[in-house]
Amino acid sequence: MNKMIAAVLAVGMMVFAGVASAADVKGAITAVNAQGRTVTINGVAYTFPATVDMAGLAVGQTVSLTYATANNVNTVSKVTK
């Protein structure tokens, strides 16, 4: 019985490992990579898909980002300057 429960839990963890979870972050931008479409806040990189505008983002600017994390990539869905 214990082995069966452990197996079910292990499968469940693998299934949900790649599922996105939404979050927000607010902070000062410490790096902008326009070509790679990323900004860094508090040492964490956030990736901007082509559908989210990066225009006007600059180092030192404080922004709020809404993002989802999946497969260790933080993908921005909204930016507030």
C-alpha positions in Angstrom: 0.0 0.0 0.0 2.8 2.5 0.9 4.6 1.7 -2.4 1.4 2.4 -4.3 0.9 5.8 -2.6 4.5 6.7 -3.2 4.2 5.8 -6.9 1.0 7.9 -7.3 2.7 10.9 -5.5 5.8 10.6 -7.7 3.7 10.5 -10.9 1.7 13.5 -9.7 4.8 15.5 -9.0 6.2 14.8 -12.5 2.9 15.8 -14.1 2.8 19.2 -12.3 6.5 19.9 -12.6 6.1 21.7 -16.0 2.8 23.5 -15.1 2.9 27.2 -15.1 2.2 29.2 -11.9 1.3 32.9 -12.1 3.0 35.4 -9.9 3.9 39.1 -9.6 7.2 40.9 -8.9 8.0 44.6 -8.3 11.5 46.0 -8.4 14.2 47.9 -10.1 15.5 46.6 -13.4 19.2 45.7 -13.1 19.7 44.5 -16.7 17.9 44.7 -20.1 18.7 42.4 -23.0 16.6 43.6 -25.9 17.9 41.0 -28.3 17.2 38.2 -25.9 13.9 39.9 -24.8 14.8 39.6 -21.1 15.0 41.9 -18.1 16.6 41.1 -14.7 15.1 42.1 -11.4 16.6 41.1 -8.1 19.0 38.7 -9.9 16.1 36.8 -11.7 15.6 36.9 -15.5 12.2 37.5 -16.9 11.5 36.7 -20.6 9.2 38.8 -22.7 7.3 37.1 -25.5 6.7 39.0 -28.7 3.2 39.9 -27.6 4.4 41.9 -24.6 6.0 45.3 -25.3 9.5 46.0 -23.9 9.7 49.5 -25.3 10.9 52.1 -22.8 12.3 49.6 -20.2 15.6 50.7 -18.8 18.1 49.8 -16.1 17.1 51.5 -12.8 13.4 51.8 -13.7 11.0 50.3 -11.2 8.3 48.1 -12.7 5.7 45.5 -11.8 5.6 42.3 -13.8 3.0 39.6 -13.9 4.6 36.3 -15.1 4.2 32.6 -15.2 6.9 30.1 -14.5 7.1 26.9 -16.5 10.1 24.7 -17.1 12.3 27.2 -15.2 11.4 30.1 -17.5 9.7 33.2 -16.1 7.5 34.5 -19.0 6.0 37.9 -18.6 2.3 38.5 -19.5 2.0 42.1 -18.2 4.3 45.0 -17.3 3.3 48.1 -15.4 5.7 51.0 -15.4 
